[in-house]
Amino acid sequence: MTALSATVSDKEASEKLTRWAKDLKMAAFNVQVFGRSKMRKPDVGRHLTKIFLRYDIIVMQEVRDRSGSAVPKLQQMINSECRLGERYKVVLSPRLGRTCSKEQYAFFYRQDKVEVLDTLQYDDVGSGIGDVFQRDPFVVLFDTLSTKEGTMNKFAVVAIHTDPDDAKREIHNLKKVHDEVVRQWEIEDVIITGDFNAGGNYVRPKDFVEIDLFKDKDFHWLIDEDTTVKSTNAAYDRFVVTGQKLLPAIQPDSVGVFNFGEEFGLSQEEAEKISDHYPIELAIQVDPELELPQLHGKLIKKKKDDTDVWLVNEYGHAQLIPSETCLAKLFRSTRKDVVTLPHAQSNIKEAEPISETATFAKSADRSDNGIYFVSNCQKRLVVDDESTRRRFRFNVNPDDVAIVDGAVFANIPTGRPIQYPDKELRRFRKRKNPADSS
């Protein structure tokens, strides 16, 4: 799924973009034999970081690391790329498995989006069903932090990685795990996810009629497509969802498989170094009135003779403004709109270049004469009215403006106008910069 690759001139894509920016994004990912060896490969760690940053909750399977160092290292890499306040925490299960090859489940989650209320390590033998699971399911209870009445506040996520040779029996007994979770925490909204091995030769179509988790119509299976990196063509990884508040909150067109090989332009060999599975993903609408991030910032150059212009956002991350993007057209500014930072303050963290996912737009409603800049986080900011024209001194080419259906446009929240460089940065222009005199 490439949720942020469309432009707002496409009605369906713009609606998806708007939701994706606000919703709680979740993935389940079997990162094949994840441990120190995998984290020693710089490209693998870098790509895993990019994958994990797409989501607010990641249910990671197949952690095999006796040293206990690989997960903290990945967590550190992820957090080093986060904006201020967007930190990921991790909850780890015990090391599980009947053989000497133990595995763990790892839940990565953004602390500003959800809170962990409790965890449960399921014990099949202690629960009286016998030694069913190769790796007993691990369950986390989340709070969505929503305070709006009527919205879903709590939901549980059950992580499972079945033994492929006994997948049918293990999946059948996941209903008993669900029942224990509901009984213990007195909730009804539950997601069961992970590598079910529910496809190929392990679980055939005719087998599903004998599986309680499939037969019970209260459980909804959301994934039925190939989740493998190789040419296996099997839907091993699944989301199974139940609950009166949770089910309608799942955005139907958000459910899918994230093909990181295609997204990152990797060769087959490079993709297989990351995993033999793709992540599966979905988005949950928690509170439609949650605030979206603002897109605004200050224009800077890192050095006086630097030809590159950067946009520094409110979190101190600098994004290169490629000359061919529509954002560059927006900031077609005079020299005194661009600030050269003092040498001591030029060590700003560089983020990914701003992509061509933003556009100028105006509503099809003729009563709205404004032209807006719509960012890839779906904030529309006034860029062409009397006040902003005085402050920015740029012109918007009518050919660059997309006419957006009024109903769609109305659903894009309005943010505050993009900020002019503030007084503190403007004072930098009047100072003697030691780096400039060399």
C-alpha positions in Angstrom: 0.0 0.0 0.0 1.4 3.4 -0.9 -1.1 5.6 0.9 0.8 8.8 0.5 1.7 8.6 -3.2 -1.4 10.2 -4.7 -2.4 13.8 -5.4 -5.4 15.6 -4.0 -6.9 16.0 -7.5 -7.9 12.3 -7.2 -11.0 12.2 -5.0 -10.5 8.6 -3.8 -6.9 9.1 -3.1 -7.3 12.4 -1.3 -9.9 10.8 1.0 -7.5 8.0 1.8 -4.7 10.5 2.5 -6.9 12.5 4.9 -7.8 9.4 6.9 -4.3 7.9 6.8 -3.0 11.1 8.5 -5.4 10.9 11.4 -6.0 7.2 11.9 -4.1 4.8 14.2 -1.9 2.8 11.8 -1.0 -0.8 12.7 1.1 -3.5 11.1 2.0 -7.1 11.8 5.4 -8.2 10.5 7.3 -11.5 10.7 10.9 -10.2 10.4 12.5 -13.5 9.5 15.0 -14.6 12.2 15.5 -11.1 13.6 18.6 -10.8 15.7 22.1 -9.4 15.9 23.1 -10.8 12.6 20.4 -9.0 10.8 21.1 -5.7 12.6 24.7 -5.9 11.6 23.6 -5.2 8.0 23.3 -1.4 7.7 20.9 -1.4 4.8 18.6 -3.9 6.5 18.4 -1.8 9.7 17.8 1.4 7.6 15.0 -0.2 5.7 13.4 -1.7 8.8 13.5 1.8 10.4 11.6 3.2 7.4 9.0 0.4 7.5 8.4 0.7 11.2 8.0 4.6 11.1 5.0 4.1 8.8 3.0 2.7 11.8 1.8 3.6 15.3 1.8 -0.1 16.4 3.9 -2.8 15.0 3.4 -6.5 16.0 6.8 -8.0 15.3 7.3 -11.8 15.2 10.3 -14.2 15.0 12.7 -12.3 17.3 15.5 -14.7 17.9 18.1 -13.0 19.9 19.6 -14.5 23.1 21.7 -11.4 23.7 18.6 -9.2 23.9 20.5 -6.4 22.0 18.8 -6.4 18.6 15.4 -5.0 19.5 16.8 -2.1 21.6 19.2 -1.3 18.7 16.3 -1.1 16.2 14.3 0.9 18.7 17.2 3.4 19.0 17.5 3.7 15.2 13.7 4.3 14.9 13.6 6.9 17.6 16.7 8.7 16.2 14.5 9.4 13.1 11.4 10.6 15.0 10.2 14.1 15.5 10.0 15.5 19.0 7.3 13.7 21.0 7.0 10.8 18.6 8.9 8.2 20.5 8.5 4.4 20.2 8.4 2.1 23.2 8.6 -1.7 23.1 6.9 -4.5 25.0 8.6 -7.8 24.7 7.2 -11.3 25.4 9.2 -14.0 27.2 11.3 -16.2 24.9 8.9 -18.9 23.7 9.0 -22.3 22.0 9.3 -26.0 22.8 12.7 -26.3 21.1 16.1 -24.7 21.7 15.2 -22.1 19.0 13.2 -19.7 21.1 11.3 -16.7 19.7 9.8 -13.5 21.1 7.0 -11.2 20.1 7.8 -7.5 20.2 5.2 -4.7 20.2 6.6 -1.4 19.0 4.2 1.5 19.7 4.2 5.3 19.6 3.7 6.6 23.1 2.0 9.8 21.9 -0.7 7.7 20.0 -1.5 4.8 22.4 -0.8 3.7 25.9 -0.2 0.1 27.1 -2.5 -0.7 30.0 -1.6 -4.4 30.5 -0.1 -7.5 29.0 -1.0 -11.2 29.1 1.2 -14.1 28.3 -1.2 -16.9 27.4 -0.5 -20.3 28.9 -2.2 -23.1 26.9 -1.3 -25.8 29.4 -2.3 -23.7 32.4 -5.6 -22.8 30.7 -6.5 -26.5 30.4 -6.4 -26.9 26.6 -3.1 -28.8 26.5 0.2 -28.1 24.8 -1.4 -26.6 21.7 0.9 -23.7 20.7 4.5 -23.9 19.7 4.8 -20.3 20.8 2.0 -19.3 23.1 0.2 -16.0 22.0 1.2 -12.8 23.7 -1.5 -10.1 24.2 -1.3 -6.4 24.8 -4.1 -4.1 26.0 -4.0 -0.7 24.4 -5.7 2.6 25.3 -6.3 4.8 22.3 -6.0 8.1 24.4 -9.3 9.2 22.9 -11.5 11.1 25.3 -14.5 11.5 23.0 -17.7 9.8 24.2 -18.7 6.9 22.0 -15.3 6.2 20.5 -13.3 3.1 21.1 -11.0 3.6 24.1 -9.5 0.1 24.6 -8.6 -2.8 22.4 -6.4 -5.9 22.7 -4.0 -7.2 20.2 -3.1 -10.9 20.2 0.2 -11.8 18.6 0.7 -15.3 17.1 3.3 -17.2 15.1 2.0 -20.7 14.5 4.0 -23.8 13.9 3.4 -24.4 10.1 3.1 -28.1 10.6 0.4 -27.6 13.2 -1.1 -24.3 12.0 -4.7 -25.6 11.6 -4.9 -26.8 15.2 -3.3 -23.6 16.5 -5.6 -21.3 14.6 -8.6 -23.3 15.7 -7.6 -22.7 19.3 -7.1 -19.0 19.0 -10.8 -18.5 19.7 -10.1 -19.9 23.2 -7.3 -17.3 23.6 -9.8 -14.6 22.6 -12.3 -15.8 25.1 -9.7 -15.7 27.9 -8.7 -12.1 26.9 -12.4 -11.0 27.0 -13.0 -12.7 30.3 -9.9 -11.3 32.0 -10.0 -7.7 30.7 -13.8 -7.4 30.2 -13.5 -6.0 26.7 -14.9 -7.0 23.3 -12.6 -5.2 20.8 -9.8 -7.6 19.9 -7.4 -8.0 16.9 -5.7 -11.4 16.4 -2.7 -11.0 14.1 0.6 -12.4 13.0 2.0 -15.2 10.9 -0.8 -17.7 11.0 0.8 -19.9 8.2 -2.9 -19.9 7.0 -2.3 -20.8 3.4 -0.2 -22.8 1.0 0.1 -26.4 1.9 -0.2 -25.7 5.7 -3.9 -24.7 5.7 -5.9 -25.5 2.6 -9.2 -23.9 1.7 -11.2 -27.0 2.7 -9.6 -26.9 6.2 -11.2 -23.6 7.2 -14.6 -25.1 7.6 -13.2 -27.0 10.6 -11.6 -24.0 12.3 -13.7 -22.3 15.0 -12.1 -18.9 14.5 -13.2 -19.0 10.9 -16.7 -20.6 11.4 -17.8 -18.0 14.1 -19.2 -15.1 12.2 -18.3 -12.7 15.0 -14.7 -12.9 13.7 -13.8 -11.1 10.5 -10.8 -12.2 8.5 -9.4 -9.1 6.7 -6.5 -10.4 4.7 -6.6 -12.9 1.9 -3.7 -12.1 -0.4 -0.1 -13.2 -0.8 2.1 -11.9 2.0 5.4 -13.5 1.0 8.4 -11.9 -0.5 9.3 -15.0 -2.5 7.2 -16.7 -5.2 5.2 -18.7 -2.6 1.9 -16.9 -3.2 0.3 -17.7 0.1 -1.7 -15.6 2.6 0.2 -16.7 5.7 -0.2 -13.4 7.6 -3.6 -12.4 8.8 -5.8 -9.9 10.7 -8.8 -11.3 12.5 -11.0 -8.7 14.1 -14.0 -8.7 16.4 -15.8 -6.1 18.5 -18.8 -3.8 17.9 -16.7 -0.6 18.1 -13.5 -1.9 16.5 -14.9 -3.5 13.4 -16.6 -0.3 12.0 -13.5 1.7 12.9 -11.3 -0.3 10.5 -10.8 1.7 7.3 -11.6 -1.0 4.6 -9.3 0.4 1.9 -6.4 0.6 4.4 -6.2 -3.2 4.9 -3.5 -4.7 2.7 0.1 -5.8 2.3 3.0 -3.3 2.3 5.4 -4.4 -0.5 8.6 -2.7 0.8 10.6 -4.1 -2.1 8.5 -2.2 -4.7 8.2 0.9 -2.5 11.9 1.2 -1.9 13.0 0.0 -5.3 14.8 -3.0 -4.0 16.0 -6.0 -5.9 14.6 -9.4 -5.0 17.8 -10.3 -3.2 17.8 -7.0 -1.3 14.1 -7.5 -0.2 14.8 -11.1 0.9 17.6 -9.8 3.2 14.9 -7.9 5.2 12.4 -10.8 5.5 10.6 -13.5 3.6 7.3 -11.8 4.6 5.8 -8.5 3.9 4.1 -6.5 6.7 0.3 -6.5 6.7 -1.3 -3.2 7.6 -4.6 -1.5 8.5 -5.8 1.8 9.9 -8.3 2.4 12.7 -10.3 5.5 13.0 -10.1 6.4 16.6 -11.3 10.0 16.8 -12.2 11.9 13.6 -11.7 15.2 15.3 -8.0 14.5 16.3 -5.7 17.4 15.4 -3.5 16.8 12.3 0.1 18.0 12.3 0.7 21.5 11.1 2.9 22.0 8.1 4.9 25.2 8.6 8.5 26.2 9.1 11.4 28.5 8.4 13.4 28.7 5.2 17.1 28.3 5.7 20.5 27.8 4.1 23.1 26.0 6.0 25.9 28.1 4.5 26.0 31.4 2.8 27.1 29.9 -0.6 24.8 26.9 -0.3 22.5 26.5 -3.3 20.1 24.2 -1.4 17.2 25.7 0.5 15.7 23.8 3.4 12.4 24.0 5.3 13.0 23.6 9.1 9.8 22.5 10.8 8.7 23.2 14.3 10.4 20.0 15.5 13.8 21.1 14.3 13.9 18.7 11.3 15.2 20.2 8.0 13.8 18.9 4.8 15.4 19.7 1.4 13.1 21.5 -1.0 13.8 20.0 -4.4 13.5 22.6 -7.1 11.0 20.6 -9.2 8.4 20.1 -6.5 5.4 22.2 -6.0 6.6 23.2 -2.6 9.6 24.9 -4.2 7.0 26.9 -6.3 5.3 27.9 -3.1 8.6 29.1 -1.6 9.8 31.0 -4.7 11.1 33.6 -2.3 13.4 36.5 -2.5 16.9 36.3 -0.9 15.8 37.9 2.4 13.2 35.3 2.9 16.0 32.7 3.2 18.0 32.7 6.4 21.6 31.5 6.7 22.0 29.9 10.1 25.0 30.7 12.3 27.6 28.0 12.2 26.8 26.9 15.8 23.2 26.2 14.8 23.8 24.5 11.5 23.7 20.9 12.8 20.0 20.4 12.1 18.8 16.9 11.7 18.1 16.1 8.1 14.9 14.3 7.3 13.7 12.7 4.0 13.4 15.2 1.1 9.9 16.6 0.6 8.1 14.5 -2.0 5.8 15.4 -4.8 2.8 14.4 -2.9 1.6 17.9 -2.1 -0.2 20.3 -4.5 -1.9 23.6 -4.8 -5.7 23.2 -4.7 -8.8 25.2 -4.6 -12.4 24.2 -4.0 -14.8 23.7 -6.8 -17.1 25.8 -4.7 -17.0 29.2 -6.5 -17.7 31.1 -3.3 -14.2 30.1 -2.0 -11.7 32.2 -3.9 -8.6 31.1 -1.9 -5.8 29.0 -3.2 -4.4 26.5 -0.8 -1.3 24.4 -0.4 -2.3 20.9 0.5 0.5 18.9 2.1 1.0 15.1 2.1 -0.3 15.2 5.7 -3.4 16.7 4.4 -3.4 20.2 5.9 -4.6 22.9 3.6 -2.9 26.2 4.2 -3.8 29.5 2.7 -1.2 30.6 0.3 -2.9 33.1 -2.0 -4.9 35.8 -0.3 -4.2 39.4 0.3 -2.4 39.0 3.6 -0.1 36.1 2.5 0.7 37.7 -0.8 2.1 40.7 1.0 4.2 38.4 3.3 5.5 35.9 0.8 5.8 37.8 -2.6 5.2 34.7 -4.8 2.8 34.0 -7.5 0.8 30.8 -8.1 0.5 29.7 -11.7 -3.2 28.8 -12.3 -2.0 25.7 -14.2 -0.5 24.4 -10.9 -3.8 24.6 -9.1 -6.0 21.4 -8.9 -9.7 21.9 -8.7 -11.0 19.6 -5.9 -14.5 18.4 -5.4 -16.2 20.5 -2.8 -17.2 17.6 -0.5 -13.6 16.2 -0.5 -12.1 19.7 0.0 -14.3 20.4 3.0 -12.9 17.3 4.7 -9.3 18.6 4.5 -8.7 20.4 7.8 -7.5 24.0 7.5 -4.3 24.8 9.3 -2.7 28.1 10.1 -0.9 29.9 7.3 2.7 28.9 6.7 4.9 30.9 8.9 7.1 33.7 7.8 10.6 33.4 9.4 10.2 34.6 12.9 12.0 37.5 14.7 14.7 35.3 16.2 15.7 34.0 12.8 15.4 37.4 11.1 17.9 38.7 13.7 20.4 36.2 12.3 20.6 38.1 9.1 21.9 41.1 10.9 24.6 39.2 12.8 28.1 38.7 11.6 28.3 34.9 10.9 31.9 33.7 11.5 31.3 30.9 9.0 30.5 33.4 6.3 33.7 35.4 6.6 36.0 32.4 6.0 
